[in-house]
Amino acid sequence: MSNSSLQVSDFFSSLTDDKPTKILFITFATLASLIIPVFLFFIIWFEKYGSDNKPTMINKFSSYGIWCGIQYYLLLVTSDIFRFVVGPLPRNICLTLRIVKSAMFLQIFIYFDLIVISRYIYIFILKNPAGFNDEFWAFFLNICVIVLCLLGKAAYHLAVPHQFITFYFCCGSNPATENYVSPR
């Protein structure tokens, strides 16, 4: 499978030649990228306007994690569908998608850690939780998490001599000829 506008050959073309599998994947991924973000948005809406009108920092961190899930389905699953329909993408686009995808997963885990830490601080350290400025610290930690995850994952992916197999699948190149180092 060769993409004439990008001039990239596809080493993994035999994996995507099966028409029923391709149609099934595209249908399932499209439905997931349309339905799941709507459900996730309703979770955020309920946390903001539901039973309690005073969101805490814990609610904000869980909302930030859910926003990462919405971004994942709207941006990255859509790019996977596009790559599956069109064929392999250029290496720079695949590397950017890989960095963003791994940074989003890391953000979600860090938000869960921040929820646990903020619960500990609320219970054991703060004597007056009402005097704590949730808005500032939630916004500040959110910006720190986003920037540090993107910078950390970019440094990691640019420093290692090999990438994950999904990177080679995205750009359609043979991992054996691309300076691929097998795992120990």
N, C-alpha and C positions, 0 to 999 in steps of 0.2 A: 504494500500500500504506500504509494508515494504522494506527497502533497506538492502539487506543482507550484503554488504560490510561495511556499516556504522552502522548497527544495531540500527536504529532510527525508532520508530513507528510514524505513521502519523495520528494525530488527525483530520486533515482536508482532509482526503483522499476522502471523499464523494464529495468534491468540484472539484476534478480533475479526477473523474472517467468517466465523459462524454467524449467520444472519439471525437465527432465533435468539441466540444468546445476546447478541448486540441489541436487538429490539427489546428484549426483556430488561437488560441493564438500563437502557435509555429510559424506558417507561417507568421503571421502579425509581431511578434516581430523579427523574423529573417530578414524579408525584411526591417523593420525599422532600425535594427542595421547595415545593410549593406548599405542602401541608404542615410540615414540622415547624417552620418559622412562625406560622400563624398560631399554633398551639403554644409555642414558647413565648410569643408576645402576650398571649392571654395570661400566662403565669406572671409575667412582669406587671401587667395591668392589674391583676388581682392583688399582688403585693403592694402596689402603690395606692390603689383606690378601694381595696377590698374591705375586710373587717376592721382593719386598724389604719387610721389615717396618719399615724406618726411613724414613718419608716426609720428603722435604726440602721446602724452601720452594717449589721449582719444582713439585713434585707438588701442593702445597697450592694454588698459584695456578691450576694447570690444573684441579684439582677445583672451585675457586670458579667458574671459567669454565663448567665443565660444569653446575654447579648453576644458573647463570644460564640455560643452555639448558633445563634441566628446568623451571624456573619459567616460562620463556617458553611452553613447550608446555602446561603444566598451567593457567596463568592466562590468558595472552593469546590463545592459539589457541582455548581454550574460550570466551572472551568474543567472539571473532570468529564462532564457530559460533552462539552465542546471538543475536548481532546479526543474523546472516544468517537465522535462523529467525524471530525475533520481529519484526524490522524496526529502524528507526532508534532510537538511544538518545539520551538527553538530552545536551546539549553538555558539561556538567561531567564526566559519566562518560567521554565520548569524549576529552576533553582529558586526564583522568587516565590513561586507557589509553595515549594517545599519549605522555605523559611517561614512564610506566613502560617502555613498549616501547623508546623511544629511549635511556633510561638503561641498560637491560639490554644493548643493543648496544654502548654506550660502555663499559660495565663489561667486557665480553668483550675488547674491544680493549685496554683498559688492563691487564687480566690478562696478555695476551700480551706487552705491553710490559714488565710487571714480571718476567715469566719471562726475557726477554732481559737485562734489567738485573741480575737476581739471578744469572744465569749469568756475566755479566761480573764481578760482584763476587766470586763464588766462585773464578773462575779467576785474576783479575789482582790483586785487592786483598787478600782475606783470606789470611793466611798459615796460620791454623789454623781451618778451617771447622767443626771439631768444637766449638770454643768459642763459636760463634755461636748465639744463642737464636732458633731458627726459629719456635717457637710464638708468641712475643710479637710478632715483626715481621710474621709472616704475618697474625695476627689484627688487629693495629693497621692494617696497610695495607689489609686487607679492609674494615674499618669505614670507613676514610677514603675508599676508592674508592666504596663504596655511598652514603655521605652526599654526597660531592662530585658524583657523577653525578646523583643525584636532584635536588639543589639547582641544579646547573648547567642541567640540562634543564628543570626547572620555570621557572627564570628566563628561559631562552631562549624557551620556548613561550608564556609569559605576556607577554613583551615584544614579540614580533613582531606586526605587524598582521594577518598572514595565517597560515594553517596549511597543512599538507600536504593533498593532495587526499583522502588516506585519512581525514582528520578529517572532511571534509565528507561523505564517503561513509558514515562511521559515524553521523553525526547526521542524514543525509538532507537537508541544506540545500543550496541553490544557491550555489556559490562566487562567482558573479558579483554576487549581491546581498548578500553577506556581507562587504563591505569587502575583497575579494580583490584582491591586488596581483599582477599577472602577472610572471613572471620576466623579467629583462632579457635 
